[in-house]
Amino acid sequence: MSKAYRPLFVAGLLLQAACVSVSNQPRGIYQPGQIPGESTAERQSGTPQAGARETPAPSWRAKPPVRSEPIASSPAVLALLSEAENNRKSGQLDNAASALERGIRIQPRNPLLWHQLAEIRLQQHQPGLAEDLAKKSNQLARGSQPLTQKNWSIIALARRAKGDLAGAAMAEQKAGN
């Protein structure tokens, strides 16, 4: 082995040794529903034992907060929403859709952007696309009942436009209409 490769070889051996030492660490075995640090007696009785420290419920067990209308947090997204609304009011639906698509590229998990784009696509007589966009908005809008109801209304209109009257009736029920 040449002298130039010795440092790389040594570094590789050190890395391998570090990985082996980490992977050989003993791991705790927990039963389903058990919180790490909770004793079996605590789990069975539901109350902490004397002298035991009380551990807060982990965040993965907490219920998600109920939200009202989602708010776009980015100033750029707020500007694009405003631009889209102005374009919609002036009848420039292609420009409105373009502004919303730029907003989605900035904030892809913002359900309000997907909802607004679904409304535009419905106005552009693209019911299949409008339905898909409203469904995407519903996936992201968990906890925002007003927005999900509006999305179901879009889905109902889109299905009716496609001739799916049974699907439209089901969507209207979910919208609360």
C-alpha positions as CSV (number, residue, x, y, z in Angstrom):
1,M,0.0,0.0,0.0
2,S,1.4,3.4,-0.9
3,K,2.0,6.1,1.6
4,A,-0.7,8.3,0.0
5,Y,-3.5,5.9,0.8
6,R,-2.5,5.1,4.4
7,P,-4.4,8.0,5.9
8,L,-7.6,7.0,4.0
9,F,-7.2,3.4,5.1
10,V,-6.7,4.4,8.7
11,A,-9.7,6.8,8.5
12,G,-11.8,4.0,7.1
13,L,-10.8,1.6,9.9
14,L,-11.7,4.3,12.5
15,L,-15.0,4.9,10.9
16,Q,-15.8,1.2,10.8
17,A,-14.8,0.8,14.5
18,A,-17.0,3.7,15.5
19,C,-20.0,2.2,13.6
20,V,-19.5,-1.2,15.2
21,S,-19.2,0.3,18.7
22,V,-22.4,2.3,18.2
23,S,-24.4,-0.6,16.7
24,N,-23.4,-2.9,19.6
25,Q,-24.9,-0.7,22.2
26,P,-27.7,-2.4,24.2
27,R,-31.1,-1.1,23.3
28,G,-34.0,-0.9,25.7
29,I,-36.9,-3.2,24.9
30,Y,-40.3,-1.6,25.3
31,Q,-43.7,-3.1,25.1
32,P,-46.3,-1.5,22.8
33,G,-47.7,1.6,24.5
34,Q,-44.9,1.8,27.0
35,I,-43.2,5.1,27.5
36,P,-39.4,4.9,28.0
37,G,-38.7,5.4,31.7
38,E,-42.1,4.1,32.8
39,S,-42.1,1.0,35.0
40,T,-44.3,-2.0,34.4
41,A,-46.2,-1.3,37.7
42,E,-46.9,2.3,36.5
43,R,-48.1,1.1,33.2
44,Q,-50.4,-1.5,34.7
45,S,-51.8,0.8,37.5
46,G,-51.9,3.9,35.5
47,T,-50.4,5.9,38.3
48,P,-46.8,6.7,39.1
49,Q,-45.2,4.7,41.8
50,A,-43.9,6.4,45.0
51,G,-40.6,8.2,44.3
52,A,-41.0,7.8,40.6
53,R,-40.7,10.9,38.5
54,E,-43.6,11.8,36.3
55,T,-42.8,12.0,32.7
56,P,-44.8,14.2,30.4
57,A,-46.7,12.6,27.5
58,P,-44.5,12.5,24.5
59,S,-45.4,14.8,21.6
60,W,-46.3,12.0,19.3
61,R,-49.1,11.1,21.7
62,A,-50.5,14.6,21.9
63,K,-53.6,15.4,19.8
64,P,-53.0,17.9,17.0
65,P,-54.4,21.3,17.8
66,V,-57.6,22.3,16.1
67,R,-56.8,25.1,13.7
68,S,-58.9,27.7,12.0
69,E,-58.2,29.0,8.5
70,P,-54.5,28.2,7.7
71,I,-52.4,31.4,7.4
72,A,-49.7,31.8,4.8
73,S,-46.6,32.6,6.9
74,S,-44.2,33.7,4.2
75,P,-44.5,37.3,3.0
76,A,-43.8,36.1,-0.5
77,V,-46.7,33.7,-0.4
78,L,-49.0,36.5,1.0
79,A,-48.0,38.7,-1.9
80,L,-48.7,35.9,-4.4
81,L,-52.1,35.2,-2.8
82,S,-52.9,38.9,-3.1
83,E,-51.7,38.9,-6.8
84,A,-53.8,35.8,-7.5
85,E,-56.9,37.4,-6.0
86,N,-56.4,40.6,-8.0
87,N,-55.9,38.6,-11.2
88,R,-59.0,36.5,-10.5
89,K,-61.1,39.7,-9.9
90,S,-59.9,41.1,-13.2
91,G,-60.7,37.8,-15.0
92,Q,-57.1,36.8,-15.6
93,L,-57.5,33.3,-14.4
94,D,-54.2,32.0,-16.1
95,N,-52.2,34.7,-14.3
96,A,-54.0,33.9,-11.0
97,A,-53.2,30.2,-11.4
98,S,-49.6,31.0,-12.2
99,A,-49.2,33.1,-9.0
100,L,-50.7,30.3,-6.9
101,E,-48.4,27.7,-8.5
102,R,-45.4,29.9,-7.6
103,G,-46.8,30.1,-4.0
104,I,-47.0,26.3,-3.9
105,R,-43.4,26.0,-5.0
106,I,-42.5,28.2,-2.0
107,Q,-44.8,26.6,0.5
108,P,-46.0,23.2,-0.8
109,R,-47.7,22.3,2.5
110,N,-50.0,25.3,2.6
111,P,-53.5,24.0,2.1
112,L,-54.9,27.5,1.4
113,L,-52.8,27.7,-1.8
114,W,-54.1,24.3,-3.0
115,H,-57.7,25.4,-2.3
116,Q,-57.4,28.6,-4.1
117,L,-55.8,26.9,-7.1
118,A,-58.7,24.3,-7.1
119,E,-61.2,27.2,-7.2
120,I,-59.4,28.7,-10.2
121,R,-59.3,25.4,-12.1
122,L,-63.0,24.9,-11.5
123,Q,-63.6,28.4,-13.0
124,Q,-61.4,27.3,-15.9
125,H,-63.7,24.4,-16.6
126,Q,-61.1,21.8,-15.4
127,P,-63.2,19.8,-13.0
128,G,-60.9,16.8,-12.8
129,L,-57.9,18.9,-11.8
130,A,-60.0,21.0,-9.5
131,E,-61.2,17.9,-7.6
132,D,-57.6,16.6,-7.3
133,L,-56.3,19.9,-6.0
134,A,-59.2,20.2,-3.5
135,K,-58.4,16.7,-2.2
136,K,-54.7,17.7,-1.8
137,S,-55.8,20.7,0.2
138,N,-57.9,18.5,2.4
139,Q,-54.9,16.2,3.1
140,L,-52.9,19.2,4.2
141,A,-55.7,21.0,6.1
142,R,-56.3,18.5,8.9
143,G,-57.9,20.3,11.7
144,S,-59.3,23.2,9.6
145,Q,-62.9,22.3,9.3
146,P,-64.0,25.5,7.4
147,L,-61.4,24.8,4.7
148,T,-62.2,21.1,4.4
149,Q,-65.9,22.0,4.0
150,K,-65.0,24.5,1.2
151,N,-62.9,21.8,-0.4
152,W,-65.7,19.3,-0.3
153,S,-68.0,21.9,-2.0
154,I,-65.4,22.3,-4.8
155,I,-65.3,18.5,-5.1
156,A,-69.1,18.3,-5.3
157,L,-69.2,21.0,-8.0
158,A,-66.4,19.2,-9.9
159,R,-68.1,15.8,-9.8
160,R,-71.4,17.3,-10.9
161,A,-69.6,19.0,-13.8
162,K,-68.2,15.5,-14.7
163,G,-71.6,13.9,-14.5
164,D,-70.9,12.0,-11.3
165,L,-74.2,12.9,-9.5
166,A,-73.8,10.2,-6.8
167,G,-70.2,11.3,-6.0
168,A,-71.4,14.9,-6.0
169,A,-74.2,14.1,-3.5
170,M,-71.6,12.3,-1.2
171,A,-69.3,15.3,-1.4
172,E,-72.1,17.7,-0.6
173,Q,-72.9,15.7,2.5
174,K,-69.2,15.9,3.6
175,A,-69.4,19.7,2.9
176,G,-72.4,20.0,5.2
177,N,-74.7,21.3,2.3
